[in-house]
Amino acid sequence: MRSPKRTHFSHLKNKGIIKELCPSYAMELERVQNYIAASVNLDDLRSEVIKGVFAAEEGTIAQYNKIIKLCDVVDYVKQGMVIGVPGGEEDHRHAFIGFLKEYEKR
């Protein structure tokens, strides 16, 4: 049987994890909105749009890494769900670095 103190600690830790997941979801929505905005007008991509997506990727990577650390030892299920996300975000970030370099060549 778990001690009441340990159960309380786990509950507080889970509340913290859930609190950090909320901005992560908002960041994902913002990123999708940026992709849609960029894809609608491909001929008029501006470096500001690309830089905005790049900045959003950076924030998302940092946020998911924070969640992974919060989940350590407390919630391996949530940690397992998000542990691969930063790698995908890194891939997106690298793609947008390429887009920015290509755009700036013009």
C-alpha positions as CSV (number, residue, x, y, z in Angstrom):
1,M,0.0,0.0,0.0
2,R,1.3,3.4,-0.9
3,S,1.8,5.9,1.8
4,P,-0.6,8.9,1.9
5,K,2.4,11.3,1.5
6,R,3.6,9.5,-1.6
7,T,0.1,9.4,-3.1
8,H,-0.3,13.2,-2.5
9,F,3.1,13.8,-4.1
10,S,2.1,11.7,-7.2
11,H,-1.2,13.6,-7.4
12,L,0.6,17.0,-7.3
13,K,3.1,15.8,-9.9
14,N,0.3,14.6,-12.2
15,K,-1.4,18.0,-11.9
16,G,1.8,19.6,-12.9
17,I,2.2,17.3,-15.9
18,I,-1.4,18.0,-17.0
19,K,-0.8,21.8,-16.5
20,E,2.2,21.6,-18.9
21,L,0.3,19.5,-21.5
22,C,-2.2,22.3,-22.0
23,P,0.3,24.8,-23.5
24,S,1.8,22.0,-25.6
25,Y,-1.6,21.4,-27.3
26,A,-2.0,25.1,-27.9
27,M,1.5,25.2,-29.5
28,E,0.5,22.3,-31.8
29,L,-2.6,24.2,-32.9
30,E,-0.6,27.3,-33.5
31,R,2.0,25.3,-35.6
32,V,-0.8,23.8,-37.7
33,Q,-2.3,27.3,-38.3
34,N,1.1,28.5,-39.4
35,Y,1.5,25.6,-41.8
36,I,-1.9,26.3,-43.3
37,A,-1.2,30.0,-43.6
38,A,2.0,29.3,-45.4
39,S,0.6,26.6,-47.7
40,V,-2.3,28.8,-48.9
41,N,-0.1,31.4,-50.5
42,L,3.1,29.6,-51.6
43,D,4.1,32.2,-54.1
44,D,4.2,34.9,-51.4
45,L,6.0,33.1,-48.5
46,R,7.8,35.6,-46.4
47,S,10.7,35.0,-44.2
48,E,8.7,36.3,-41.2
49,V,6.2,33.4,-41.6
50,I,9.0,30.9,-41.9
51,K,10.8,32.4,-38.9
52,G,7.5,32.3,-37.0
53,V,7.1,28.6,-37.6
54,F,10.7,28.1,-36.7
55,A,10.2,29.9,-33.4
56,A,7.0,27.9,-32.7
57,E,9.0,24.6,-33.3
58,E,11.7,25.8,-30.8
59,G,9.0,26.5,-28.2
60,T,7.3,23.2,-28.8
61,I,10.5,21.2,-28.5
62,A,11.4,22.9,-25.1
63,Q,7.8,22.3,-23.8
64,Y,7.8,18.6,-24.6
65,N,11.2,18.2,-23.1
66,K,9.9,19.8,-20.0
67,I,7.0,17.4,-19.9
68,I,9.3,14.4,-20.4
69,K,11.3,15.5,-17.4
70,L,8.2,16.0,-15.3
71,C,6.9,12.6,-16.1
72,D,10.1,10.8,-15.2
73,V,9.5,8.3,-12.4
74,V,5.9,9.6,-11.9
75,D,4.0,8.7,-15.1
76,Y,5.8,6.5,-17.6
77,V,2.6,6.2,-19.8
78,K,2.5,10.0,-20.5
79,Q,6.2,10.1,-20.8
80,G,6.1,7.3,-23.4
81,M,3.4,9.1,-25.3
82,V,5.4,12.3,-25.7
83,I,9.0,11.1,-25.7
84,G,9.2,10.8,-29.5
85,V,7.6,14.2,-30.2
86,P,10.7,16.4,-29.8
87,G,12.4,14.3,-32.5
88,G,9.6,15.0,-34.9
89,E,9.6,18.7,-34.0
90,E,13.4,18.8,-34.7
91,D,12.7,17.4,-38.2
92,H,10.1,20.1,-38.8
93,R,12.6,22.7,-37.5
94,H,15.3,21.5,-39.9
95,A,12.9,21.6,-42.8
96,F,12.0,25.2,-42.0
97,I,15.7,26.1,-41.8
98,G,16.0,24.8,-45.3
99,F,12.9,26.7,-46.4
100,L,14.3,29.9,-44.9
101,K,17.7,29.5,-46.6
102,E,16.0,28.8,-50.0
103,Y,13.8,31.8,-49.6
104,E,16.7,34.1,-48.6
105,K,18.6,33.0,-51.8
106,R,16.0,34.8,-54.0
